[in-house]
Amino acid sequence: MDTQVVSLALERLKKESLKSALEINTSVRRIMAETLISKGFLEAPPVIFSIVTDPLNHPVYDPSFMYGDYKYSLTKSMIFHKQILVQEIPKFFIFSPNVRLETPDKAASGRHLLEFTQLDLEIKNAHREDLMELAEELYVKTIEYVIKHNSKALESLGRKLKVPARPFKVYKYLDLQEKYGDDFEAKMSRESSEPFWIIDIPLESREFYDREKDDEPGILRDMDLIYPEGFGEALSGGEREYKIERIRERIIKKGQTFEQFHWFLEIAESGLELSTGFGIGIERFVRYICGFKRIEDVHPFPKVPGELSL
Ligand code: ASN
């Protein structure tokens, strides 16, 4: 078993398609970072483990450990660190490694890795619509850049890419659910040839930190960007709850405890301002650009749910 893992890993490293994927990975990271820097964003270093991390909206195995008297968790996302940092640094991004120990059934999706990197960013006093515009610009600039600079890699992968027209289409979550049923996201993604937004996601389907609408209780000021051709979710983000009473209310509504988030709550008690942000999965973006069936083909050492890997 162990020797098979080693030989499969070595085989993976020799694939021509991995080299093409890494060339594209290099371009994707470069053009997104350059674009953000040119707009005045600062790059912050990642937090790999912490006493507080994202609860997520779906169950994963617990990636926590004791160090001294305190329990730490590997970072599932830097959401709380983003919300705290943005109070002082109003525009920043992070290439943030996340560990989400997904259940083995997630392997079937072809788009889950136990370890991945998201380009995570946050802006102070900005609204959802500002961030949607920024995401579209990053997306389009990246596709244009790759078409221009990685034409050989795209050709060797047999991938033809088209620059999508802006603005991307925007749909409300509940409208799509009503029209297409619970599997609407995958269905719409398969049937679309252009990326599209899903906004106004209901409270039960998201974590407590995304901001609830003032005029429509139960609906959030958040958004997901979905790839066409069946590649599924690209990005998720939203405006954040920033008033302490609202944060507490939302934790209770989620059936979570103040104890779980007491470090964050202590900071939130001293007063936060509104911020909005999102995270775009780098491996998923590279997978989409390469047109790969499976996400592990973009990574030299992929961690596939349920599998032993180097
Ligand atoms: N990065 C996401 C956001 O900004 C959160 C996540 O990854 N769960 O909303």
Residues whose N, C-alpha, C, O or C-beta is under 5 A from the ligand:
A	BS01	LIG	S77 I79 D120 L121 S236 G237 G238 G277 F278 G279
